[in-house]
Amino acid sequence: MVKRRQVLPPSQRQTVDSGNWLTNFSAYLRNECHLSANTVMAYERDLRHFREWLAGRSVAALTISDLSDYPAWLSRRALAPSSIARHLVSLKMLCRYLQLEGVLAENRAELLGSPKLWQRVPQVMSTAVVNKMFEAPRAADGLWRRDRLLLELLYATGCRASEVSNLRLRDTHADEGHCRCRGKGNKERMVPLGRRAIEAMRAYLEHERPQSAALRQPAPEWLLLSRRGDRLRRERIWELVKKYAIRAGADPDVSPHTLRHSFATHMLTGGADLRQVQELLGHANIATTQIYTHVDHRRLKSVHARFHPRA
């Protein structure tokens, strides 16, 4: 249990409050909450908006009436309801930290409600479009074997772009047909590799990765490398997926997460159990996985026809 510090007197509260609380809060998230670098960066992005809204005011001096204007300010900046909800979570987390540090006597941000969110059905590609994407990388693209492996990994494992970016060479076991990835909260899970992904991995390891790895000393530990031998970053993965989606004639809004959605939906279509898909995706709560049952109408109809007595 985290012990709350004694609440500071108002004069000291102002001094602490106007200091570098964002840096201290980031250190708290990393060192005490053990959150991933990507999660900490997301909190920092959200709280930069809050700092802009503060305009030099003290957090300790804000009333609940003041704080209630913050969601409206975010809305005027044309943020989506889901983004506003995330910003409010970041603010509540910050105020909880400042309360533990004795800067705030109480966490008034907890009284803020979150906007109601519509559950959006995820975008899913057909297997034909996915196959076209796999054929899109060509020799003229340079590291085309790496790019094909990237696409195969995203679809074969259902991993997030950050998880594929952080795959290390020692995490992949082509002979055993699986890889070990680290998801949110640094949780590890074993994910099977399909035959096509294994073939693409072996081709990349034989023909392209050695040349990229030779550019760095000591030898890089990451599986997917950039042209300069560095880790293939998440932002670059998004760019490559969009590039090959457009080339394959897919929706230009396709992202790495679209391949993750397609993986889950096609697994359910093939008869996989929802709990199995939850484990493969690394979802902590099965409610997160259940959205894919809304996408696969054919499977729901077949289940209804099979088990309902009056179907």
PAVOTI-806557 format. One line per 4 residues: number of its first residue (from 1); their letters; for each residue x, y, z of N, C-alpha, C. Coordinates in steps of 0.1 Angstrom, whole numbers, plus 5000, padded with zeros to 4 digits. Example, Ala and Ser with C-alpha at 12.3 -4.5 7.8 and 13.67 -1.06 7.14 Angstrom:
BEGIN
1	as	5132:4943:5078:5123:4955:5078:5132:4967:5078  5128:4978:5071:5137:4989:5071:5129:5000:5079 .
//
This chain:
BEGIN
1	mvkr	5009:4988:5000:5000:5000:5000:5009:5012:5000  5006:5022:4991:5013:5034:4991:5009:5044:5002  5019:5048:5009:5016:5057:5021:5015:5072:5016  5004:5078:5019:5003:5092:5015:5011:5101:5024 .
5	rqvl	5018:5111:5018:5026:5120:5026:5017:5130:5033  5022:5137:5043:5014:5147:5050:5012:5159:5040  4999:5164:5041:4996:5175:5032:5004:5187:5035  5010:5193:5025:5018:5205:5027:5010:5217:5030 .
9	ppsq	5015:5227:5037:5008:5239:5039:5006:5247:5026  4996:5255:5024:4993:5262:5011:5005:5269:5005  5014:5276:5014:5025:5283:5008:5035:5274:5001  5038:5262:5007:5047:5252:5001:5040:5245:4990 .
13	rqtv	5027:5244:4990:5020:5237:4980:5021:5245:4967  5021:5258:4967:5022:5266:4955:5036:5264:4949  5046:5263:4958:5060:5261:4953:5062:5248:4946  5057:5237:4952:5058:5224:4946:5050:5223:4933 .
17	dsgn	5038:5230:4934:5029:5228:4923:5034:5235:4910  5041:5246:4912:5046:5253:4900:5060:5248:4896  5065:5238:4902:5078:5232:4898:5076:5222:4887  5086:5213:4886:5086:5204:4874:5078:5192:4878 .
21	wltn	5065:5193:4880:5057:5182:4884:5055:5171:4873  5055:5176:4861:5054:5166:4850:5065:5157:4849  5078:5162:4851:5089:5153:4851:5089:5143:4862  5085:5148:4874:5085:5140:4886:5074:5129:4884 .
25	fsay	5063:5133:4878:5052:5123:4876:5056:5113:4866  5063:5116:4856:5068:5106:4846:5077:5096:4853  5086:5102:4861:5095:5093:4869:5088:5083:4878  5077:5088:4884:5068:5080:4892:5062:5069:4884 .
29	lrne	5057:5072:4872:5050:5062:4864:5060:5051:4860  5073:5055:4857:5083:5045:4852:5088:5037:4864  5091:5043:4875:5099:5037:4885:5090:5030:4896  5079:5036:4899:5070:5030:4909:5058:5022:4903 .
33	chls	5053:5027:4892:5041:5020:4886:5046:5010:4876  5059:5011:4872:5065:5002:4862:5057:5001:4849  5053:5013:4844:5046:5014:4831:5056:5014:4820  5052:5009:4808:5061:5009:4797:5064:5023:4792 .
37	antv	5074:5024:4784:5078:5037:4779:5067:5043:4770  5060:5035:4762:5050:5040:4754:5038:5046:4762  5035:5039:4773:5024:5044:4782:5027:5057:4788  5040:5058:4793:5044:5070:4799:5044:5082:4789 .
41	maye	5048:5079:4777:5048:5089:4767:5034:5094:4764  5024:5085:4764:5010:5088:4762:5005:5097:4773  5008:5094:4786:5005:5103:4797:5011:5117:4795  5023:5117:4791:5030:5130:4789:5023:5138:4779 .
45	rdlr	5020:5132:4767:5013:5139:4757:5000:5145:4762  4992:5137:4769:4979:5142:4774:4981:5154:4784  4991:5153:4792:4992:5163:4803:4999:5176:4798  5005:5175:4786:5010:5188:4780:4998:5196:4776 .
49	hfre	4987:5190:4772:4974:5197:4769:4969:5203:4782  4970:5196:4793:4965:5201:4806:4973:5213:4810  4986:5212:4808:4995:5223:4812:4992:5235:4804  4989:5233:4791:4985:5244:4783:4972:5251:4788 .
53	wlag	4962:5242:4791:4950:5247:4797:4952:5255:4810  4961:5250:4818:4963:5256:4831:4968:5271:4830  4976:5273:4819:4981:5287:4817:4987:5294:4829  4996:5286:4836:5003:5291:4847:4996:5291:4861 .
57	rsva	4983:5286:4861:4976:5285:4873:4981:5273:4882  4979:5273:4894:4983:5262:4903:4972:5251:4903  4977:5239:4902:4968:5227:4903:4961:5227:4916  4969:5230:4927:4963:5230:4941:4952:5240:4943 .
61	alti	4952:5250:4935:4941:5261:4937:4929:5258:4929  4929:5248:4920:4917:5245:4911:4906:5240:4919  4894:5245:4916:4882:5239:4922:4875:5229:4912  4865:5222:4917:4859:5213:4907:4852:5220:4896 .
65	sdls	4847:5232:4899:4841:5241:4889:4852:5244:4878  4864:5247:4882:4875:5250:4873:4878:5238:4864  4879:5226:4871:4882:5214:4864:4872:5210:4854  4859:5213:4857:4848:5209:4848:4849:5216:4834 .
69	dypa	4857:5227:4834:4858:5234:4821:4869:5227:4812  4877:5219:4818:4887:5212:4810:4882:5203:4799  4872:5194:4802:4867:5186:4791:4861:5194:4779  4854:5205:4783:4848:5214:4773:4860:5220:4764 .
73	wlsr	4871:5224:4771:4882:5230:4763:4888:5220:4754  4889:5207:4758:4894:5197:4749:4884:5194:4737  4871:5195:4740:4861:5193:4730:4862:5204:4719  4865:5217:4724:4866:5228:4714:4879:5226:4705 .
77	rala	4888:5218:4709:4900:5215:4701:4897:5203:4692  4885:5199:4690:4880:5189:4681:4886:5175:4684  4888:5172:4697:4892:5159:4701:4880:5150:4701  4883:5137:4697:4872:5127:4698:4868:5124:4712 .
81	pssi	4856:5119:4715:4852:5115:4729:4862:5105:4735  4867:5096:4727:4876:5086:4732:4889:5093:4737  4894:5103:4729:4906:5110:4733:4904:5118:4746  4892:5125:4747:4889:5133:4759:4888:5124:4771 .
85	arhl	4882:5112:4769:4882:5102:4780:4896:5098:4785  4905:5096:4775:4919:5092:4779:4926:5104:4786  4924:5116:4781:4930:5128:4788:4925:5129:4802  4912:5126:4805:4907:5127:4818:4913:5116:4827 .
89	vslk	4916:5105:4822:4922:5094:4829:4936:5099:4833  4943:5105:4824:4957:5110:4827:4957:5120:4838  4947:5129:4837:4945:5140:4847:4943:5134:4861  4934:5124:4861:4930:5118:4874:4943:5111:4880 .
93	mlcr	4950:5105:4871:4963:5098:4876:4973:5108:4882  4974:5119:4875:4983:5130:4879:4979:5135:4893  4966:5138:4894:4961:5143:4907:4962:5133:4918  4960:5120:4915:4962:5110:4925:4977:5110:4930 .
97	ylql	4986:5112:4921:5000:5113:4924:5003:5125:4933  4998:5137:4929:5000:5149:4936:4994:5148:4950  4983:5140:4951:4977:5138:4965:4986:5130:4973  4992:5119:4967:5002:5111:4975:5014:5119:4979 .
101	egvl	5018:5129:4971:5029:5137:4974:5026:5148:4984  5013:5150:4988:5010:5160:4997:5007:5173:4991  5007:5174:4977:5005:5187:4970:4990:5190:4971  4982:5180:4969:4967:5182:4969:4961:5175:4982 .
105	aenr	4952:5182:4988:4945:5177:5000:4935:5166:4996  4929:5168:4984:4920:5158:4979:4921:5158:4963  4917:5147:4957:4917:5145:4943:4903:5149:4937  4902:5162:4934:4889:5167:4929:4887:5162:4915 .
109	aell	4897:5158:4908:4895:5153:4894:4887:5140:4893  4887:5133:4904:4880:5120:4905:4865:5123:4903  4860:5135:4905:4846:5138:4904:4842:5141:4890  4852:5142:4881:4849:5145:4867:4844:5132:4860 .
113	gspk	4833:5134:4853:4827:5122:4845:4834:5121:4832  4833:5109:4826:4839:5107:4813:4828:5107:4802  4831:5112:4790:4821:5112:4779:4817:5098:4776  4804:5096:4772:4799:5083:4768:4805:5079:4755 .
117	lwqr	4810:5067:4753:4817:5063:4741:4808:5053:4734  4808:5054:4721:4802:5044:4712:4813:5034:4710  4808:5021:4710:4818:5010:4707:4819:5009:4692  4830:5012:4686:4832:5012:4672:4836:4998:4667 .
121	vpqv	4829:4993:4657:4833:4980:4651:4846:4982:4644  4856:4973:4647:4869:4975:4641:4869:4972:4626  4878:4979:4619:4880:4977:4604:4887:4963:4602  4882:4955:4593:4887:4942:4590:4889:4940:4575 .
125	msta	4900:4935:4571:4903:4932:4557:4899:4918:4554  4895:4915:4541:4893:4902:4537:4906:4894:4535  4905:4881:4535:4917:4873:4534:4924:4876:4520  4915:4879:4510:4921:4882:4496:4929:4894:4497 .
129	vvnk	4924:4905:4503:4932:4917:4504:4945:4915:4512  4944:4907:4523:4956:4905:4531:4966:4898:4523  4962:4888:4515:4972:4881:4506:4978:4890:4496  4970:4900:4491:4976:4909:4481:4987:4918:4488 .
133	mfea	4984:4921:4501:4994:4929:4508:5007:4922:4510  5006:4909:4512:5018:4901:4514:5027:4900:4501  5020:4901:4490:5027:4901:4477:5032:4915:4473  5028:4925:4480:5031:4939:4476:5046:4942:4477 .
137	praa	5053:4938:4487:5068:4941:4488:5075:4935:4476  5084:4943:4469:5091:4938:4458:5106:4941:4460  5114:4934:4451:5128:4936:4452:5133:4950:4451  5125:4958:4443:5129:4972:4441:5127:4980:4454 .
141	dglw	5120:4975:4464:5118:4982:4477:5130:4981:4486  5140:4974:4482:5152:4973:4491:5151:4962:4501  5147:4964:4513:5145:4954:4523:5131:4948:4522  5128:4942:4510:5115:4937:4508:5112:4924:4516 .
145	rrdr	5123:4916:4519:5121:4904:4527:5117:4908:4541  5123:4918:4546:5120:4923:4560:5106:4928:4560  5102:4936:4550:5088:4941:4549:5078:4930:4548  5081:4920:4541:5071:4908:4540:5070:4901:4553 .
149	llle	5082:4899:4560:5082:4893:4573:5074:4902:4583  5075:4915:4582:5068:4924:4591:5053:4922:4589  5048:4922:4577:5034:4920:4574:5029:4906:4579  5037:4896:4576:5034:4882:4580:5033:4881:4596 .
153	llya	5042:4887:4603:5042:4887:4617:5030:4894:4623  5026:4906:4618:5015:4913:4623:5002:4905:4621  5001:4898:4610:4988:4890:4607:4989:4876:4614  5000:4870:4614:5001:4856:4619:5000:4856:4634 .
157	tgcr	5005:4866:4641:5005:4866:4655:4994:4875:4662  4989:4885:4654:4980:4895:4660:4986:4904:4669  5000:4905:4668:5007:4914:4677:5005:4929:4674  5007:4938:4683:5006:4952:4681:5019:4956:4674 .
161	asev	5019:4968:4668:5031:4973:4661:5043:4975:4671  5040:4979:4683:5051:4981:4693:5056:4968:4697  5048:4957:4698:5053:4944:4702:5062:4938:4691  5058:4940:4679:5066:4935:4668:5079:4943:4667 .
165	snlr	5079:4956:4669:5091:4964:4669:5100:4960:4680  5095:4955:4692:5104:4952:4703:5108:4937:4703  5104:4929:4693:5108:4915:4692:5123:4914:4691  5129:4907:4699:5143:4904:4698:5146:4891:4691 .
169	lrdt	5158:4890:4686:5162:4878:4679:5160:4865:4688  5164:4867:4701:5162:4855:4710:5148:4852:4714  5139:4861:4710:5124:4859:4713:5118:4850:4703  5124:4848:4691:5118:4841:4680:5124:4827:4679 .
173	hade	5115:4817:4677:5119:4803:4677:5113:4797:4665  5119:4798:4653:5113:4793:4641:5111:4778:4641  5121:4771:4646:5120:4757:4646:5109:4751:4655  5106:4758:4666:5095:4754:4674:5082:4760:4670 .
177	ghcr	5083:4771:4661:5071:4777:4655:5064:4786:4665  5071:4794:4673:5065:4804:4681:5074:4815:4684  5069:4826:4690:5077:4837:4694:5072:4842:4707  5080:4849:4715:5077:4855:4728:5076:4870:4726 .
181	crgk	5064:4876:4729:5063:4890:4728:5059:4896:4741  5062:4909:4743:5059:4916:4755:5048:4927:4752  5037:4925:4759:5025:4934:4756:5024:4945:4766  5012:4950:4768:5010:4961:4778:5013:4957:4792 .
185	gnke	5019:4966:4799:5024:4962:4813:5035:4953:4813  5042:4952:4802:5054:4943:4800:5051:4929:4803  5038:4925:4800:5034:4911:4802:5039:4903:4790  5045:4891:4793:5049:4882:4782:5039:4872:4778 .
189	rmvp	5039:4868:4766:5030:4858:4761:5037:4851:4749  5034:4838:4748:5039:4830:4737:5029:4830:4726  5033:4833:4714:5024:4834:4702:5029:4825:4691  5020:4816:4686:5024:4807:4675:5027:4815:4662 .
193	lgrr	5036:4809:4655:5039:4815:4641:5034:4805:4631  5028:4811:4620:5023:4803:4609:5035:4799:4600  5032:4789:4591:5042:4784:4582:5047:4795:4573  5038:4804:4568:5043:4815:4559:5052:4824:4567 .
197	aiea	5049:4828:4579:5057:4837:4587:5071:4831:4590  5071:4818:4592:5084:4811:4595:5093:4811:4582  5086:4809:4571:5094:4809:4558:5099:4823:4555  5091:4834:4558:5095:4847:4556:5107:4851:4565 .
201	mray	5106:4846:4578:5116:4849:4588:5129:4843:4584  5129:4831:4579:5142:4824:4575:5148:4831:4563  5140:4835:4554:5145:4842:4542:5151:4856:4546  5145:4863:4555:5150:4876:4560:5163:4874:4568 .
205	lehe	5164:4863:4576:5176:4861:4585:5188:4857:4576  5185:4850:4565:5195:4845:4556:5201:4856:4547  5192:4864:4541:5195:4873:4530:5197:4888:4533  5190:4893:4544:5190:4907:4546:5195:4912:4559 .
209	rpqs	5190:4905:4570:5194:4910:4583:5209:4910:4586  5217:4900:4581:5231:4901:4584:5238:4914:4579  5233:4919:4567:5239:4931:4562:5235:4943:4570  5223:4944:4575:5219:4955:4583:5225:4954:4597 .
213	aalr	5226:4942:4603:5232:4940:4616:5247:4944:4616  5254:4942:4605:5268:4945:4604:5272:4959:4605  5261:4968:4604:5264:4982:4604:5264:4987:4619  5261:4979:4628:5261:4983:4642:5270:4974:4651 .
217	qpap	5277:4980:4660:5285:4973:4670:5282:4979:4684  5279:4970:4693:5277:4955:4692:5265:4952:4683  5265:4939:4680:5254:4934:4671:5240:4937:4677  5231:4943:4670:5218:4946:4675:5210:4934:4679 .
221	ewll	5202:4935:4689:5194:4923:4694:5181:4922:4688  5176:4932:4681:5162:4933:4676:5161:4924:4664  5149:4918:4662:5147:4910:4650:5146:4918:4637  5138:4928:4637:5135:4937:4625:5144:4949:4626 .
225	lsrr	5152:4951:4616:5162:4962:4617:5159:4972:4606  5163:4985:4608:5162:4995:4598:5173:4994:4588  5173:5002:4578:5184:5002:4568:5198:5005:4574  5198:5012:4586:5210:5015:4592:5214:5006:4604 .
229	gdrl	5206:4995:4605:5209:4985:4616:5203:4988:4629  5194:4998:4630:5187:5001:4642:5174:4994:4643  5168:4994:4655:5155:4987:4656:5145:4994:4647  5137:4986:4641:5126:4992:4632:5115:4997:4641 .
233	rrer	5114:5010:4641:5105:5017:4651:5091:5016:4647  5082:5018:4657:5068:5016:4655:5062:5026:4645  5067:5038:4645:5063:5048:4635:5066:5043:4621  5077:5037:4619:5081:5032:4605:5073:5021:4602 .
237	iwel	5069:5012:4611:5060:5001:4608:5047:5006:4603  5041:5016:4609:5029:5022:4604:5030:5027:4590  5041:5034:4587:5043:5039:4573:5044:5027:4563  5051:5016:4567:5053:5005:4557:5039:4998:4555 .
241	vkky	5032:4996:4566:5018:4990:4564:5009:4998:4555  5009:5011:4557:5001:5020:4549:5006:5019:4534  5019:5019:4532:5025:5019:4519:5020:5007:4511  5021:4995:4517:5017:4983:4510:5002:4981:4510 .
245	aira	4995:4986:4519:4980:4986:4518:4975:4994:4506  4981:5005:4503:4977:5013:4492:4981:5006:4479  4993:5000:4479:4998:4993:4467:4989:4981:4464  4983:4975:4475:4975:4963:4473:4960:4967:4470 .
249	gadp	4958:4980:4469:4944:4984:4466:4935:4984:4478  4940:4983:4490:4932:4983:4502:4929:4997:4507  4920:4998:4517:4917:5011:4522:4929:5019:4527  4931:5031:4523:4943:5039:4527:4944:5041:4542 .
253	dvsp	4933:5039:4550:4933:5040:4564:4938:5028:4572  4942:5018:4564:4947:5006:4570:4959:5009:4579  4960:5002:4590:4971:5004:4600:4975:4990:4605  4986:4990:4612:4990:4977:4618:4979:4971:4627 .
257	htlr	4971:4979:4633:4960:4974:4642:4949:4968:4633  4948:4972:4620:4938:4966:4611:4942:4951:4609  4955:4948:4608:4959:4934:4606:4957:4927:4619  4958:4933:4631:4955:4927:4643:4940:4924:4644 .
261	hsfa	4931:4933:4640:4917:4931:4640:4914:4919:4630  4920:4919:4619:4917:4909:4609:4921:4895:4614  4933:4895:4620:4937:4882:4627:4927:4877:4636  4922:4885:4645:4912:4880:4655:4899:4876:4648 .
265	thml	4894:4884:4639:4882:4881:4632:4883:4868:4624  4894:4866:4617:4895:4854:4608:4897:4842:4617  4903:4844:4629:4905:4832:4638:4891:4828:4643  4882:4837:4646:4869:4834:4651:4861:4828:4639 .
269	tgga	4862:4833:4627:4856:4828:4616:4860:4813:4613  4872:4810:4616:4877:4796:4614:4873:4787:4625  4866:4792:4636:4861:4783:4646:4869:4784:4659  4878:4793:4661:4886:4795:4673:4877:4799:4685 .
273	dlrq	4880:4795:4697:4872:4799:4708:4876:4813:4712  4866:4820:4718:4869:4834:4722:4880:4835:4732  4880:4826:4741:4891:4826:4752:4905:4824:4746  4905:4816:4735:4918:4813:4729:4923:4826:4722 .
277	vqel	4914:4833:4715:4917:4845:4708:4921:4856:4719  4914:4856:4730:4918:4866:4741:4933:4863:4745  4936:4851:4747:4950:4848:4751:4960:4851:4740  4957:4849:4728:4966:4852:4717:4968:4867:4716 .
281	lgha	4958:4875:4718:4958:4890:4717:4965:4896:4729  4965:4889:4740:4970:4894:4752:4961:4904:4759  4947:4902:4757:4937:4910:4764:4936:4906:4779  4936:4915:4788:4934:4912:4802:4920:4909:4805 .
285	niat	4911:4915:4797:4896:4913:4800:4890:4907:4787  4882:4897:4788:4875:4891:4776:4865:4901:4770  4861:4910:4778:4851:4920:4772:4858:4928:4760  4871:4930:4761:4878:4936:4750:4878:4928:4738 .
289	tqiy	4879:4915:4739:4879:4906:4728:4865:4904:4722  4855:4906:4730:4841:4903:4725:4837:4912:4714  4843:4923:4712:4839:4932:4701:4840:4924:4687  4849:4915:4686:4851:4908:4674:4839:4898:4671 .
293	thvd	4831:4895:4681:4819:4887:4678:4809:4895:4670  4810:4909:4671:4800:4917:4664:4805:4918:4649  4817:4916:4646:4822:4917:4633:4819:4904:4625  4820:4893:4631:4818:4880:4625:4803:4875:4625 .
297	hrrl	4795:4881:4617:4781:4878:4617:4778:4864:4613  4786:4859:4603:4784:4846:4598:4786:4835:4608  4796:4837:4617:4798:4827:4627:4787:4827:4637  4782:4839:4641:4771:4840:4650:4759:4833:4645 .
301	ksvh	4756:4835:4632:4744:4828:4626:4746:4813:4626  4758:4808:4623:4760:4793:4623:4759:4788:4637  4764:4795:4647:4763:4791:4661:4748:4790:4665  4740:4801:4661:4726:4801:4664:4719:4789:4658 .
305	arfh	4722:4787:4645:4715:4776:4637:4719:4762:4643  4730:4761:4649:4735:4748:4654:4729:4745:4668  4727:4755:4676:4724:4753:4690:4710:4757:4694  4704:4766:4687:4691:4771:4692:4680:4761:4688 .
309	pra	4671:4757:4697:4661:4746:4694:4651:4750:4683  4649:4763:4680:4640:4767:4670:4646:4774:4658  4659:4772:4656:4666:4779:4646:4662:4774:4632 .
//
